C-alpha cells in the first residue's frame, strides 16, 4: 500500500485542539467532566493551542444535552437516537475536522480519565513523532479492573498487536489523540466501538502510532457499554475494517481455504478410488465444484475490491 505523504503539524503549525466527549445518558457527571476539561485551558493555551470542547449527545433520554450546554461545551453535536459509541466518535471527529481541528482528543464523559493527561497525550503529535496516540491505562490504573474486562482487553490488544505490528499495550482506552493527517483520511464504518477500528484504519493508511501512560479511575456513575455482545461486535468490526482497507486479507484467505478444501477432497477421493475403496473417482462432485467456484469467485472479488481500495487511496494522496 502506498504510504501517505506526511504533513503533520509541528508545534508552530498546530493551532486548534478540540476535545470530543461522546455522551449517552451522562447527566449525572457531564457537568463535572466539562468543568475538569475547562480547568486545563490555561495549560493548553501556554502550549500555543486554541482549545475547544465538543460534546456528542448520542440520543440521550435524560438531560445530557442541556447539561452539556450549561456546562460550557463550545459545541454540542446531537444524534436523534442512540447510535453507539463508534458512531458518536465518528460524528465528533468529523465535526472537529470540519471546524479546522489540528488535533482531536477523544475523552470519556464519565471522568474515568484525567484531563491533566491531555497535554502529555498530544506531545508526540506536537513533536511530529506520531499521528495517533493511545493512552495506556495499565501503568497508572487506580482500581482493580474486573477479570472479564481485563481478560478481554488482553485478548483484543494481542489481536491488534498481531494485525498492526505496533507495540500496543492497551488497545481499548477511553482517551486517544489524532492529528490532521489522520483526520484527512479516517474511516470508521462500525457504530459500536471505535478503538480497534482506528488502530487498523490508521495502520493500513500509513499512520504512526505512540502510547502515553494515563491514569484510570473507577466508574462511579452511568453504565458501561461493554456487554456479553461486545466480543462478537468487536470481531465483526475488525473484519469490516480489514475489508475496507485490505480486502484481500479477508477474501483471499477464504478463497484460498476454499480452493484448498476442494483440492483436498478431490485428492483424497482419487487416492481412495485407485486403492479400490470407492466405485468412482470423485464421489462428492458437487462439493468439489462448489468449493472450487466459491474459492475462485471469492479471490476474484478480493482482487477487484483491492484495486478499488488502492485506487481510492491513490486519489486521496
PyMOL commands that set and color helices and strands:
alter all, ss='L'
color gray80, all
select helices_A, chain A and resi 30-38+41-46+64-70+85-98+115-126+147-164+180-185+195-204+230-245+247-274+285-316
alter helices_A, ss='H'
color red, helices_A
select strands_A, chain A and resi 16-23+50-58+75-79+103-106+132-141+176-179+209-216
alter strands_A, ss='S'
color yellow, strands_A
deselect
rebuild
show_as cartoon
